[in-house]
Amino acid sequence: MKRVLSILLTAVLLLTTATFASASTPSVQLTAVPEQTEEETAGAASEAQAIDKDETVYVTLNNDGSVASMYVVNHLETPASGVYTDFGSYSDIQNLTDSQTPVVEGDAISFTLEESEKGFYYQGTPVSGELPFTYEFLYSLNGKSIDPQDLIGQSGKVEITILVHPNPNAKPYFAENYLSQIQLPLNLDICSKINAPGATTVIVGRTATLAYMALAGREGEYHLSFEAKNFSMDAVSITCSYFDVNSFVDVDTQEIKDAVNQMSDATGQLYDGTIQLKNGLSALSGGLDQLAQGAQQAQTGAGALSGGIDDYTDAVKALSDGCDTITAAVDGFLVQGEQMLGSYTEIKEWAEEALSYVRELITSLLPQAMQPEILERLAEAEEQLAAMDEKITMLSSGIEQLAGGIRSLNDGLAQLKDNSGSLKDGAAQMQEGLAALSAGLDQISTQSAAIPSEVQKLADGQQLLHEGIGESSSYLDQFDFLEKSGEAAVPVSFVSDKIVPNSVQFVIQTPALSQETTKEAPEEPQEDKSFFDRLLDLFR
């Protein structure tokens, strides 16, 4: 915005300078003006007329920027004949229109004038007066400071620094409302590789005119450099004129400042939010890193689990195989038991028949006295046979239960064997899944670890944006003169507070840096100059 506004103001001032150059210079035709006779003077109207005037202050600076000389050309409108009384403290006054001598009383300067559409011009050397700005011109050749007069005819890299300072001693009207444009002409046959940042350059023919502008009440520092061959330079021209922003720019700087402040607040909040986001992402990155480590540990545990399941599956297979052997043995034992039970049944039946037969023999063959003892032993044998029968029955039942249990165990081991295979496959799938999860979390953790630094770069950019907006706000303060006041300021005379002029302009110039300016002019005899000589001197 600063660059655009500077270009706009430069363009406006270039336009107004062209108009001012033609309007501010006294427009006087070089025709003979007959001197008034005493009778004609006495017959002129003596009525006092109101002053309607413009002031142009012509200033010659030394090459370093200090003031060498100054004079004021006053242009009075003369719509009617009469006495026109202007005010100002001058050490010397010259009539530029005719040969009339003014009547000076203190700071009052009176002329008795005839009606004229061209008006009346006179020149005065002010006793005092301060320019809106002060100027400094610093020169260097090949990096070393040099007096500008010593620079004439030299070759090498020339650097010029122009310093513009608001003049605290100037009248507030000039200090607050006047812009200064500096025009520095460079001959392209002499100067090359021109580097003039911030300058507006206009090339006409073989002359490049560099224009710089200092805003009202603002410091200006301008640097330019170029390669010179047999250095010389025409005069630097400076104009200071009133700039009525209301006539050119419709800008509400306060509204812009409010919008910029809102942007500044928004970018500040955005920066704070981005920093919070960065902190959250840092915490997330740490959590993801821990999660990745946990997944890696789970993957390691899954490998150990898979190995354990392999051992478990092998043990179940061995147990199942052993159970199959036991089942086969029990089945054989059950068959043998059933065979033994059948044999025992046959033996029992034979033994019962034999005991019954023995009982009959005892009762029939042995004497009565011997029978009780033998029959008692026979009864014991029958009881033992009955007890043996009960035990064999229990043994047979136990063998059947053992065989059934072993078969159930074998069936369970078979199912466990089948399921252990599924468990092994599941453990392998779990290990593969955990490996993929661990790899994915490692990748996410690595990528997320880089995100906070990228977010910090974003935050740094937002901080720069915030600072840039704040800086632009400070730049806006430099354009306070753009705030529309509703009406233009009332002009102030450069030479007197007793009169209000239509306008005041400053035309400032430095001496040319050329061989001609270094030659001392021969002394000429003093002679009285005519009005035409004095008029021509004004333009020489």
KELUM-6040 format. One record per residue: residue in one letter; x, y, z of N, C-alpha, C, O, CB in turn. Coordinates in steps of 0.1 Angstrom, whole numbers, plus 5000, padded with zeros to 4 digits. Glycine has a CB too. Layout:
REM KELUM-6040
AXYZXYZXYZXYZXYZ/...
END
This chain:
REM KELUM-6040
M500849885000500050005000500950135000500650224993499150005012/K501950125008502850245008503450274995503550394991503950225018/R503850174987504450184974503350244965503650344957504950054969/V502150194965501150234956500750384958500650464949499850154957/L500650414971500250554975501350644971501150764967500050564990/S502650604973503750694969503750724954503950834950505150624973/I503450614946503350634932502250734928502350824920503150504924/L501050714935499950804933500250944936499951034927498750754941/L500850974947501151104951502251164942502151284939501651114966/T503151084938504251134928503651174915503951274910505251024926/A502651094910502051124898501251254899501251344890501051014893/V500551264910499751394912500651514913500351614907498851384925/L501751494920502651604922503351644909503651754907503751574933/L503651534901504251564888503351654879503751744872504651434881/L502051614880501051694872500951834878500951934870499651624873/T500851844891500751974897501952064896501952184895500351964912/T503151994895504452064894504452134880504952244879505551974896/A504052054870504052114856503152234855503552344850503552014846/T501952224862501052344862501652454870501652574866499752304868/F502252414882502852514891504052594884504152714886503252454904/A504752514876505952574870505552684861506252784859506752474863/S504452664854504052774845503252884852503252994847503152714834/A502552844863501652944870502453024880502053144882500552874876/S503452964886504153034897505153134893505453224900504752934907/T505653114881506653214875505953334870504953324863507553144864/P506453454874505753574869505553574854506553564847506453694874/S504353584850504053594836503953734831502953804832502753524832/V505153794827505253934823505753944809506753884806506154004833/Q505054014801505454034787506554144787506554244794504254084778/L507654104779508754194779508454304768509054314758510054114775/T507554394772507254504764507554634771507554634784505754504759/A507854734764508154864771507054914779505854924774508654964760/V507254954791506255014799506655164801507655194807506154944813/P505855254796506155394797506155444812505255404820505155484789/E507155514815507255564829506155674831505855754822508555624832/Q505455654843504355754846504955884849505955904856503555694857/T504255984844504656124848504056154862503156084867504156224838/E504556264868504056304881502556334880501856314889504856424886/E502156394868500756424867499856304866498856294873500556514854/E500456204858499656074857499556004871498555944874500255984847/T500656004878500655944891499756014901498955944908502055944897/A499756144900498856214909497356194905496456204914499156364909/G497156164892495756144888495256004890494055984888495656184874/A496155914894495755774896494855764908494855844918496955684898/A493955664908492955654919493755624931494655544931491955544916/S493355674942494055654955493255574965493555564977494455784962/E492155514960491355434969492055304973492655244965489955404962/A491955274986492655144991491855024986490655014986492655145007/Q492654924981492054804976492454684984493554684990492454784961/A491554584985491954464992493054384984493054384972490654374994/I493854324992494954244986494454104983493954024992496154244996/D494654064971494453924966495753884959496053924948493153914956/K496453794966497853774961498253624962497653544969498853854970/D499353594955500053464956501553484958502053584954499853374943/E502153394966503553414969504353294964503953174965503753424985/T505453324957506353224953507753244959508253354957506453214937/V508153154967509453164974510553094966510452974964509353114989/Y511553174961512653114953513853104962514253204969512953204941/V514352984963515452954972516652894964516452804956515052864984/T517852934967519052874962519752814973520052874983519952974954/L520052684972520752604982522252594978522552594966520152464984/N523052574987524452534985524452384981523452324983525452564997/N525552344976525552194972525352104983524951984981526952164965/D525652144995525452055007524052065012523651985021526452085018/G523152155007521752165011521452285020520352315022521452045018/S522452355024522252475032521752585024521952595012523552515040/V520952675030520352785022521452895019522152935028519252855030/A521452925006522453025001521753165000522253265004523052984988/S520553164994519853284992518353254990517953144988520353364979/M517553364992516053344992515453474988515853584993515553295005/Y514453474980513653594977512253544974511953424971514253674965/V511253634976509853614974509353694963509553814962509053634987/V508653634953507953704943506453704946505853604948508153644929/N505953824948504553844951503753884938504153974931504353954962/H502653814936501753854925500453904931499753834937501553724915/L500154034928498954094933497954104921498254144910499254234939/E496754064924495654084915495254224915495054284926494453984918/T495054284904494654434903493354444895493454494884495854514897/P492254404901490954424893490454564892489554594884489954334899/A491054654900490654794900491854884904492754844910489454824910/S491755004899492755104903492655144917491555154923492755224893/G493855164923493855204937495155174944496155134937492755144944/V495155194957496355174965496255024971495254994977496455274977/Y497254954968497354814973498454804983499654834980497654714961/T498054764995499054755006499254615010498354545015498554845018/D500454565008500954435012501754445024502154555028501654355000/F502054325030502754325043503954225042503754125035501854295055/G505054255048506154165048507454245052507554365049506354105035/S508354175059509554235063510654195053511054075052509954195078/Y511054295045512054265034513254355036513154465041511454285020/S514454305033515654385033515854455020516654555019516854295036/D515154405010515254474996513954444989513454334990516554414989/I513454544982512254524974512554574960513154684958511054604980/Q512054494950512254534936510954524929510254414930513354444929/N510554624922509354624914509654554901510554594893508854774911/L508854444898509154364885508154404874508254344863508954224889/T507254494877506254524867506454664860506354684848504854524873/D506754764868507054894863508054964871508754894879505754984863/S508255084870509355154877508855224890509655304896509955264868/Q507655204894507155274906507955224918508255104920505655244907/T508255314926508855294939507855274950506955354951509855404943/P507855164957506855134967506955234979508055284982506854994972/V505855254986505955324999505955225010505055145012504655425000/V507055225017507355125028507255195042507955295044508755065026/E506355145050506155195063506155075073505155005074504855285065/G507355055079507454935087507354815079508254795070506354935098/D506354725081506254605073505154625062504754525056505954485081/A504654745061503654775051504254825038505054915038502554875056/I503854755026504454795014503254835005502454755002505254685007/S503254965000502055014993502455054979503555104976501455135000/F501555014969501755054955500455114950499355064953502154924946/T500555224943499355274936499355224922500255254914499455434936/L498355134919498355054907497055084899496055114904498454914910/E497255064886496155074877495454934875496154834877496555134863/E494254934871493554814868494254734857494654794847492054834864/S494554604859495154524849494754374851494754324862496754534851/E494554314840494154174841495454084844495253974850493654124827/K496554134841497854054844498254074858499153994863498954104834/G497754164865498154184879499554254880500054314870498254054886/F500054244892501254324895502254234902501954154911500954444904/Y503554234898504654154904505654244911506054344906505254064893/Y506054204923507254264929507954154937507454054941506854384938/Q509254184939510154084945510754144958511054264959511354044936/G510854054968511454104981512354004987512053884986510354144991/T513454044993514353955000513853955015514054055022515854004999/P513353845020512753845033513853855044514953795042511953715035/V513553925055514453925066514653795073515753755077513954035076/S513553725073513553585080512553505073511653545066513353595095/G512553375076511653275071512153135070513353115067511153315057/E511353035074511852905074511152815064509852825063511652845089/L511852735057511252645047510552525055510852495066512352585038/P509652465048508952345054509852235057509652165067507852295045/F510952225050511952115051513352175051513552275045511752005040/T514252095057515652125055516252005047515751895048516452145068/Y517352035040517951935031519451915033520152015037517651975016/E519851795031521351765031521651675019520951585016521751695045/F522751705013523251635001524651585005525551665007523151714988/L524851455005526051395008526551314996525851244989525951295020/Y527851334992528451274980529651194984530351224993528851384970/S529751084976530950994978531450944965530550924956530750884988/L532750924963533250864951534050744955535050744962534150974944/N533650634949534350504952534450474967535450424972535750504946/G533350504974533150474988533750574997533650555009533850344990/K534350684992534950785001534150914999533850954988536450804998/S533850985011533151115010534051215003535251215003532951165025/I533251294996533951394987533151524987531951514987534251344973/D533851634986533151764984532551764970533251724960534051884986/P531251804968530651794955531451874944531451834933529251844955/Q532051984948532852064938534051984933534551994922533352194944/D534651904943535851814939535451694930536251634924536551774952/L534151664930533651554923533551584908533451494899532251514928/I533451714904533351754890534551704882535651724885533251904889/G534151634871535251584862535751444866536551384859536351674861/Q535351394878535951264883535151144876534051164871535851254898/S535751024877535050904871535150804882536050794890535750854858/G534150714882534050614892532650594897531650644891534950634904/K532550524908531150504914530750614923531450644933531150364922/V529750684919529250804926528050764934527150694929528950924917/E528050794947526850774956526450904961527250984966527250674967/I525150924961524551044966523451014976522550924974523951134955/T523551074988522451054998521751185000522451285003523150995011/I520451185000519651305002518851285015518051185016518651324990/L519051375024518351365037517351485037517751605035519351375049/V516151455040515051555041514551545055514151445060513951535031/H514551665062514051675076512951775077513051885072515251705086/P511851745084510851845087511551955095512251935104509651785094/N511152075091511852195098510952235110509852285108511952315088/P511452205122510652245134510352395136509452435143511252185147/N511152475129511052615130510052675120509752795120512352685129/A509552595110508652635100507252665106506952605116508552535088/K506552745100505152775104504352645103504552565093504452885096/P503552615113502752485113502052465100501952345095501752485124/Y501452565094500752545081501652485070501152395063500252685076/F502852525069503752475059504252335064504352245056504952565057/A504552315077505052185082504052075080504351965078505552205096/E502752115082501752005082501051985069500351885067500652045092/N501152075059500452055047501252055034500652035023499452175046/Y502552075035503352085023504151955020504751895029504252205024/L504051915008504951805003506151854996506051964990504051704994/S507151784996508351824989508751714978508851594981509551844999/Q508951764966509451674955510751724951511051834948508451674943/I511651624951513051644947513351584933513051464931514051594957/Q513851664924514051614910515551624907516151734908513251694900/L516251514905517651514903517951464889517651344885518351414913/P518451544880518651504866520051444864521051494869518551634857/L520051334857521351264854521451244839520551204832521351124860/N522551294834522851284819523351134816524351084822524051384815/L522551074808522850924805524050914797524550794795521650864798/D524651014791525951004784527051004794528150964791526051124774/I526751044806527751054817527550944827528550884833527751194824/C526250914830525950824841525350694836524650694826524950884851/S525850584842525350444838525150364850525650404861526250384828/K524450254849524250154860523550234872524050224883525550084864/I522550304869521850384879521050294888520250214883520950494872/N521250314901520550234911519850334920520550394928521450124919/A518550354919517850454927516650394933515550424928517550584919/P516750314944515550254950514550364955515050454962515850154961/G513250344952512250434957512050554949511150634952512650474971/A512850574938512650694930511750664918511650554913514050734924/T511050764914510250764902511150824891511550934892508850834903/T511350744880512350784870511550824857510750744852513350674867/V511850934852511350984839512451014830513351094833510351104841/I512550944818513650974809513151054797512151014790514250834804/V513751164795513451244783514751274776515651334781512751384788/G514751224764515951234756517151154763517051034765516351384754/R518251224765519351164772519451204787520551184793520651214765/T518351244793518351284807517351194814516151184810517951434808/A517851134825516951054834516751144846517651174854517550914838/T515451184849515151264860514551174871513551104870514151374857/L515351164883514851084894514051174904514551284908516151024901/A512851134907511951214915511751144928511351024929510651244908/Y511951214939511651164953510651254959510651374956512951154961/M509851204968508851284974508851264989508951144994507451254969/A508851364997508851365011507451415016506951515012509951455018/L506851335024505451365029505551475040506551495046504751245034/A504451535042504351645051504751595065504151495070502951705052/G505751665071506151625085506851495086507051455097504951625093/R507351445075508051315076509451325072509851405063507351205067/E510351235078511751235074511851155061511051075057512551155085/G512851195053513151125041514651105039515451185042512551205029/E514950985035516350945033516450865020515850755019516950865045/Y517150915010517150854997518650834993519450914994516450944987/H518850714987520250674983520150644968519250564964520750554992/L521150694961521250654947522750634944523650704950520550754938/S523050554934524450534930524450514915523450474909525050414937/F525550544909525750524894527250524891528050574899524950624886/E527550474880528950484874529050614866528250634857529350354866/A530050694869530150824862531450834854532450774858530050944872/K531350894843532550924835532651074833531851134826532550844821/N533751134838533851274837532651344843531851414836534151324823/F532351324856531151364862530751514861531651594863531151324877/S529551534858528951664860527451644861526851534858529251764847/M526751744867525251724869524551864869525151954875525051644882/D523451864863522651994863522052014877522251924886521551984852/A521452124879520952164892519852064896519052014888520452304892/V519852044909518751964916517652064919517852164925519251894929/S516452024914515252114916514352054927514151934927514452134903/I513852144935512952094946511752194946511852314945513652104960/T510552134947509352214948508652164961508652054965508452194936/C508152264968507252244980505952314978505952434975507952294993/S504952244978503652304976502552234985502752124990503252284961/Y501452314986500352264994499752144987499552154975499352374997/F499352044995498751934989497451904996497351875008499651804990/D496351934989494951914995494451774991494051744980493952024989/V494651685001494251544998492751534995492351444988494551465010/N491951625000490451614997490151634982489151594977489751725005/S491151694975490851714961491251594952490851594941491651844956/F492051504958492651394950492251254955492051164947494151404949/V492151244968492051104973490851094982490651184991493351064981/D490050994980488850974989489150854997488750744994487550954980/V489950875008490350765016490050785030490250895036491950745015/D489350685037489150695051490150615058490050495060487650645054/T491250675062492350605068491950535081492450435085493550695070/Q491050605089490650545101489850405099490050315106489650635109/E489050405088488450285085489450175081489350055085487350305074/I490450215074491450125070492250075083492549955084492450185060/K492550165092493250135104492450035112492949935118493550255112/D491050055113490249965120490249825114490349725121488750015121/A490249825101490249695094491649625096491649505099489949705079/V492649705096494049645098494149595112494749495115495149755095/N493549675122493649625136492849495138493249405145493049735145/Q491749485131490949355131491749245125491749135131489649375124/M492449275114493249165108494349135118494749015119493849215095/S494949235124496049205134495549115145496249025149496649335139/D494349155151493849065161493548925156493848825163492549135167/A492948915144492648785139493948695137493948585140491848795126/T494948765131496148685129496848655142497548545143497148765120/G496748735152497248705165496548585171497148495177497048825175/Q495148575170494448465175494748335167494848235172492948495174/L494948355154495348245145496648185149496848065150495348285130/Y497648275152498948235157498848155170499448055172499848355159/D498048215180497848145192497248005190497647905196496948225202/G496147995182495547865179496547765172496447655175494347885170/T497347825163498347735157499347675167499747565166499047805145/I499747765176500747715187500047605195500647505198501147835196/Q498747625199498047525206497947395198498047285203496647575210/L497647415185497647295176498947225176499047105177497247335162/K500047305176501347245176501647165189502147055188502447355174/N501247225200501447155213500547025213501046925218501047245224/G499347035208498546915208499046815199499046695202497146955203/L499646855187500246755178501546695185501846575182500546815165/S502246775192503446725199503046615209503646505210504246835206/A501946645217501446545226500946425219501146305223500346605235/L500246445208499746325200500846245195500846125195498846375189/S501946315190503046245185503746155196504146045193504146345179/G503846215208504346135219503446015222504045905224504546225231/G502146035222501245925224501345815214501345695216499845975225/L501445865201501645765190502945685191502945575188501545835177/D503945755196505245695197505145585208505645475206506345795201/Q504445615219504245515230503445405224503645285227503645575242/L502345435217501445335211502245245202502145115202500245395204/A503145305194503945225184504945125192505145015188504745315175/Q505545185203506345095211505544985217506044865218507045185222/G504345015222503444905228503144805218503044685220502244965234/A502844855205502544755195503744665191503544545188502044825182/Q504844725192506144645189506344545200506644425198507344735189/Q506044585213506144495224505044385222505344265225505944565237/A503844425218502744325216503144225205502844105206501444395213/Q503844275195504344195184505344095189505343975185504944275172/T506244145197507244055203506543945212506943825211508244125212/G505543995220504843895229504043795220503943685224503843975238/A503543845209502743755200503643645194503243535192502043835189/G504943685192505843585187506143475198506143355195507243655183/A506343525210506543435221505243345223505343225225506943505234/L504143405222502843335224502743225213502243115215501643425223/S503043265200502943175189503943055192503542935189503343245176/G505143085197506042975200505442885211505642765211507443035204/G504842955221504242875232503142785227502942675231503842965243/I502342845218501242765212501742655204501142545204500342855204/D502842675197503442555190503842445200503642335197504742605182/D504542485211504942385221503642325227503642195229505742455232/Y502642405229501342345235500742255225500242145229500442465238/T500742285212500142195202500942065201500341965200500142265188/D502242075202503041955201502741865214502641745213504541985201/A502641935226502341855238500941795237500841675241502441945250/V499941865232498641805231498641695221497941595223497641915226/K499441705210499541595200500141475207499641365205500341635188/A501241495215501841385222500941325232500841195233503141425229/L500141405239499241355249498141275242497741175247498641465257/S497641325231496641255224497141125219496441025219496141345212/D498341125214498941005209499040905221498740785219500341025202/G499540955232499640865244498340815248498140695253500340935255/C497340905248495940865252495440755242494740655246495040985252/D495740765230495340665220495940525224495340425223495740705206/T497240535228497940405232497240355245496940235246499440435235/I496940445254496240395267494940335264494540235269496140515277/T494140405255492840355251492940215245492140125248492140455241/A493940205236494040075230494439965240493939855240495240075219/A495240005250495639905261494439875270494139755273496739965270/V493639985273492439955281491439865274490839775280491840095286/D491339905261490439815253490839675254490039585255490339865238/G492139645252492639505253492439455267492039335269494139505250/F492739535277492539485291491039455294490639365301492939595301/L490139545287488739515289488339385283487539315288487839635283/V488839355271488539235265489039115273488339015275489239225250/Q490239135279490839025287489939015300489738905305492239055291/G489539125305488639125317487339055314486838975323488339255323/E486839085303485539015299485738865298484938785302484939075286/Q486938825292487238685291487538625305487038515307488538665282/M488238705313488438655327487138635335486938545342489438745334/L486238735333484938725340484138605335483438535343484138855337/G484238575322483538455317484138335323483438235326483638455301/S485438335323486138215329485738205344485538095349487638225328/Y485738315351485438315365483938265367483638185377485538455371/T483038305358481638255359481638105358480938035365480738325349/E482338055348482437905346482937835359482437735363483237875334/I484037895364484737835376483737845388483637745396486037915379/K483037955389482137975400481037865399480737805409481538115400/E480437845387479437745386479937605389479337525395478837755371/W481237585385481837455387482037435402481837335408483137435379/A482537555408482837545423481537525431481637445440483637665427/E480537585427479237575434478737425433478237365442478137675428/E478837375420478437235419479337135427478837045433478537195404/A480637175427481537085435481237095449481236995456483037125432/L481037215455480737225469479337155472479237095483480637375473/S478437165463477137105466477336945466476736875474476137135455/Y478136905457478436755457479236715469478936605475479236725444/V480136795473480936765486480036765498480136685506482136865488/R479036865498478136865509477336735510477136685521477136995508/E476836685499476136565499476936445503476536355510475536535484/L478236445499479036335503479336335518479336235524480436335495/I479536455523479836465538478636415546478736345555480136615541/T477436455541476336425549475936275548475336215556475136505546/S476336225537476036075535477135985538476835875542475636055520/L478336025538479435925541480135945554480535845560480435935530/L480236065559481036085571480136065583478936085583481636225572/P480836025594480135995606479436135611479936245607481035945618/Q478436125618477636235623478536335631478336455631476436195631/A479536285638480336365647481236455639481636555643481036275657/M481736405628482636485620482036585611482636685606483536385612/Q480836575608480136655598480136805602480436885593478736605596/P479836845615479736985617481037065614480937175608479437005632/E482137015618483337095615483637105600484037215596484537025622/I483436995593483737005579482637085572483037165563483736865572/L481437075576480437165570480637305573480337395564478937125575/E481137335584481537475588482537535578482437645573482037495603/R483637455576484637495566484137515552484437605544485837395566/L483237415549482537425536481737555534481737615524481737305533/A481037595545480337715545481237835543480937935536479437735558/E482337835550483337945548483837955534483938065528484537925558/A484037835527484437835513483437895504483637975495484837695509/E482137865508481037915500480938075501480738145492479737855504/E481138115514481138265517482238335509482038435503481238295532/Q483438275509484638335502484338335487484738435480485938255505/L483638235482483338225468482338335464482438405454482738095464/A481338365474480438465471481038605472480838695463479238465482/A482038625481482738755482483538775470483638885465483638755495/M484238665465485038675453484138715441484638785432485738545450/D482938665441482038695429481738845429481638905419480738605430/E481438895442481139045443482339125438482139225431480739085457/K483539095442484739175438484939165423485339265417485939115446/I484739045417484939035403483939115395484239175385484938885398/T482739115401481639205395482039355395481939425386480239185402/M482539395407483039535409484239565399484239675393483439565423/L485139465398486239485389485839495375486339585367487239365391/S484839415371484339425357483739565355483939625344483339315355/S482939605365482339745363483339855363483239945355481339765375/G484339845371485439945371486239945358486540055353486439925383/I486439825353487139825340486339885329486939965321487539675336/E485039865329484139925319484140085321484240155311482739875320/Q484140125334484140275336485440335332485540445326483840305351/L486540265335487840315331487940325316488540425310488940225336/A487440225309487540225294486640345289487140415280487040095289/G485440365295484640475291485340605293485240695285483240475298/G485940625305486640755308487840775299488040895294487140755322/I488540675296489640685287489240725273489840805266490540565287/R488040665269487540695255487040845255487340915245486340605252/S486440885266486041035267487241125267487241225260485141055280/L488241085274489541165274490141165261490641265256490541105285/N490041055254490641045241489841135231490441205223490640905235/D488541135232487741215224488041365227488141445217486241195226/G488141405239488441545243489841585238490041695233488441565258/L490841495239492141525234492141535219492841625213493141415238/A491341465212491141475198490641615194491141685185490241365192/Q489541655202489041795199490041895203490241995195487741815207/L490741875214491841975218492941985207493442085204492441935231/K493241865201494241865191493741945179494542015173494541715187/D492441915175491941995164491942145167492242225158490541945160/N491442175179491342325182492642385184492842505181490542335195/S493642315188495042365190495542405176496342505175495942265197/G495142335166495542385152494942515148495642605143495142275142/S493642525152493042655149493642765158493842885153491542655152/L493942735170494642825179495942875173496342985174494842775193/K496742775168498042805162497842895150498542995148498742675158/D496842865141496542955130496143095134496643195129495442895121/G495343105145494843235150496043305156496143435154493843215161/A496943235163498143305168499043365157499543465158498943215177/A499143285146499943325135499343455129500043545125500043215124/Q497943455127497243565121497443685131497643805126495743535119/M497243665144497443775153498843835152498943955153497143725168/Q499843745151501243795150501443875137502043985138502243675150/E500843835126500943905114500144045115500644145111500343825102/G499044045121498244165123498944265132499044385130496844135129/L499544205143500344295152501544355145502044465147500744225165/A502144275136503344325128502944435119503644535118503944205120/A501744415112501244525104500944645112501244765108500044475095/L500244625123499844735132501144815137501144935137499044685144/S502144735141503344795146504044885135504544995137504344695151/A504144825123504744895111503945025108504545125106504844805099/G502545005108501745125105501945235116502045355113500345085104/L501945195128502045295139503445355139503645475142501845225153/D504445275135505845335134505845445123506445555125506845225130/Q505145415112505145515101504345635105504745745102504445445088/I503245615112502345725116503145805126503145935126501045675122/S503845735136504645805146505745895140505946005144505245705156/T506445835129507545905123506946025116507546135117508245815113/Q505846015108505246125101504746225111504946345108504246075092/S504046185121503446285130504546355138504346465142502546205140/A505746295140506746365147507246485139507746585145507946265150/A507146475125507546595117506546705116506846815112507946545103/I505246665119504146765118504346885127504246995122502846695121/P504746875140504846995148505847095143505547215144505246955162/S506947045137507947145131507347215119507647335117509247075128/E506547145111505947205100504847305105504747415099505247105091/V504147265115503147365121503847485126503347595126502247295131/Q505047465132505847575137506247675126506147795128507047525145/K506547615115506847705103505647785099505747905096507347615091/L504447715100503247785097503047895107502648005104502047685097/A503247865120503147965130504048075128503748195131503347905144/D505348045124506348155122505848245110505948365111507648095118/G505248185100504748265089503548355094503448465090504248175078/Q502748295102501648375108502148485117501548595117500648285116/Q503248455124503848565132504348675124504148795127504948505141/L505048635113505548735103504348815097504448935096506348675092/L503248745094502148815089501548915099501149025096501048715084/H501448865112500948955122501849075124501349185126500848875136/E503149055124504049165126504049255113504049375115505549115127/G503849195101503749275089502449365090502549475085503749185077/I501349305094500149385095500349495106499849615103498949295099/G501049465117501349575127502149675121501949795123501949515139/E503149635113504049735106503249815096503549935095505249665099/S502349755089501549835079500649935087500450035081500649735071/S500249895099499449985107500250115110499750225110498949925119/S501550085113502450195116502750285104502850405105503750155122/Y502750215092502850295080501650385078501850495073503050195068/L500550335081499350415079499350545088498850645084498050335083/D500050535099500250655107500950755100500850875102500950615120/Q501850715090502550815082501650885072502050995067503750745075/F500450835070499550905061498350965068497250965063499050805051/D498651025080497551085087497051205079495851245080498051145100/F497851265070497351375062496351335053495651415047498551435055/L496151195050495051155042493651155048492651145041495351015037/E493651175061492351185068491651315064492151425066492551175083/K490551295058489851415053489351505064488651455073488651365044/S489651625063489251725073487951785070487351855079490351825075/G487451775058486251835054486451965047485552005039485351855066/E487452035050487752165043489252185043489952135052487052275049/A489752255033491252275032491652375042490852465047491552325018/A492952365046493452465056493552605050493752615038494852415061/V493452705058493552845054495052875051495852855060492952935064/P495352925039496752955036497353055046496653145052496853005022/V498653055048499353145056500453205048501153135040499953065069/S500653335050501753405042503053365048503253335060501553555043/F504053345039505453315043506153435050506953415058506253275031/V505753555046506453675051505653755061506353845068506753765039/S504353735063503653815073502353745077501753675070503253955066/D502053765090500853705096499653805094498553775099501053675110/K499853915088498854015087498054005074497054075072499454155087/I498353905066497653885053497453745050498353655054498353965042/V496353705043496153575039496253555024495353615017494753525044/P497253495019497453485004496553364999495953285006498853455001/N496353374986495653254979496553134979496053024982495353294965/S497853144977498753034977500153074980500553194978498652954964/V500952974985502352994987503052874981502752764985502653015002/Q504052894972504852794967506252814969506752924971504552774951/F507052704970508452714972509152644960508952534956508952644985/V510052724953510852674942512352674947512852784949510652754929/I512952564948514252554954515252484944514852394936514252464967/Q516452534944517452474934518852484940519152574948517352564921/T519652384936521052384940521852424928521352424917521452234945/P523052464930523952504918524252374910524252264915525252564923/A524352394897524852284888526252244892527052334895524652314873/L526552114891527952074893528552054879528451944873527951934901/S529152154874529852154861531052234861531352314870528852194850/Q531852224851533152294850532852444850533652524855533852264837/E531752494844531452634843531252694857531652804859530252654834/T530652614866530352664879531552684888531552754898529352584886/T532652614884533852624892534752744888535652784895534752504890/K534452804876535152924872534653044879533453064880535052944857/E535553124884535153254890534753354880535553384870536353304899/A533653414882533153514872533953634874534253674885531653534874/P534353704863535053834864534253934870533053944868535553874850/E534954024877534154134884533754234873534554274864535054204894/E532454264874531954364865531654494872531254494884530654314858/P531854604865531554724872530054734876529254694868531954844863/Q529754794887528454804892527754914884528355024881528354834907/E526554884879525854984872524354974876523854864879526054974857/D523655084874522255084876521555004865521855024854521655224878/K520754904869520054824860518654874857517954924866519954674864/S518254864845516854914842515854804846516254694851516754934826/F514654844845513554744849513654614840513454504846512154804847/F513954634827514054514819515154424822515054304822514154554804/D516354484826517454404831517154324843517454214845518754494833/R516454394853516154324865515154214862515154104868515454424875/L514254234853513254134849513954014843513553894846512154194840/L514854044834515653934827516453854837516553734836516453984816/D517053924847517853864857517053754865517553654869518453964867/L515753784866514953684873514853554867514653454874513553744874/F515053544854514953424846516253364842516353264836514053444834/R517353434846518653384841519153274851520253224849519753504841/
END
